[in-house]
Amino acid sequence: MSPETVTVHGMSTSGNCHKVRLLLEQLGRPYRWIEVDSANGGTRTPAYLAKNPNGKVPMLERADGGVLVESNAILCWLAEGSPYLPDDAWQRALALSWLFFEQYSHEPYIAVARFIRGWTPLDSPRRADLPRLVERGAQALAVMEKHLQAAAWFTGNDYGVADIALFAYTHCADDGGFDLVAYPCITDWLARVRAQPGFVPMPGVSDDVAARLASS
Amino acid sequence: MSPETVTVHGMSTSGNCHKVRLLLEQLGRPYRWIEVDSANGGTRTPAYLAKNPNGKVPMLERADGGVLVESNAILCWLAEGSPYLPDDAWQRALALSWLFFEQYSHEPYIAVARFIRGWTPLDSPRRADLPRLVERGAQALAVMEKHLQAAAWFTGNDYGVADIALFAYTHCADDGGFDLVAYPCITDWLARVRAQPGFVPMPGVSDDVAARLASS
């Protein structure tokens, strides 16, 4: 039986959304992608909020209308039974631990710094937050670097969901004002992720976002 | 075979730590609790950071030295094979989705508002963040309220890990400056959680914290 075709509502240049696309591509699973401009209110329409009251992307929708939100929960569901999610309960728990680390200690700093620099006006008051975000994001990168000094991956002994989740915003951390040269193990790990079968890069940002990132 | 006795490093008045205690009590599983004063540097000692470089509680330690961090990953591991974690992959994914919601959209506002009001000096500059935290925390409570208008629990059809995780800081949201009277479905759900077999309340805060909460 071929796997069910799922629908993903996502913004292609969002790391959280790219996680889902990357795993679907690596699984070779059929999917339909509906582009949502979440930076400009696309997740705040009544139709969207009816499906996801928390108003965020990505959102996965099944043929029977079932809806799953939260990028890392989507990764776990899609990876179930595949090599991208460990079978062993302890190894799976360790992978989950990195998924929660990503959402609590990494994304709120590294992804948010990128968003502020790329998607808010150059005179936005939110830019005053950047020094604090860069300080906290650097702490997250240091935790990752330490782990990678003794391990090749974040998902047990192999590449998997936690690597996909952490790759999402680490690979474009420079957009947030981070310099990965200071993290040689992370740099090597990024290259290993990019060499995985079925890897697809995250689509590039629009010209106006690129210009803001260059000016920040 | 009796289950392995695990060691939990935690601060008893932290909701994230209480999640782990509550589930262990409900599972009737033996455990050792090591109190860590994370509000006063207990997670920043070299010995602690050697085990958890991210410097947070709770931390679960096994007899063989294996360490698991992130409260919600600990819940999933402990609940594996019990009624507190659904067997069905889709139901489990939905529970995971609430666990990620809790850590991304709920705890950073509701728990952090409580921490600032109870554990920082009355003249702390961090108190300037409170209006924003209360606004965002109220959005999280609204998402929960909406879910509970159509469902009894957050973990599939039954009480489980996602209820434990969301109970942790929702039940003491008033410490953060939230009034739960505005959320009748949440209020009813809190009562249902408290009525679960093996329920144990979170230990009370110290007198000085209580005094700050009363003055905030």
Interface residues (C-beta under 8 A of the other chain):
Chain A: P53 N54 G66 L68 V69 E70 S71 N72 A73 I74 C76 W77 E80 A89 W90 R92 A93 L94 L96 S97 L99 F100 F101 Q103 Y104 S105 E107 P108 A142 V143 K146 H147
Chain B: P53 N54 G66 L68 V69 E70 S71 N72 A73 I74 C76 W77 E80 A89 W90 R92 A93 L94 L96 S97 L99 F100 F101 Q103 Y104 S105 E107 P108 A142 V143 K146 H147
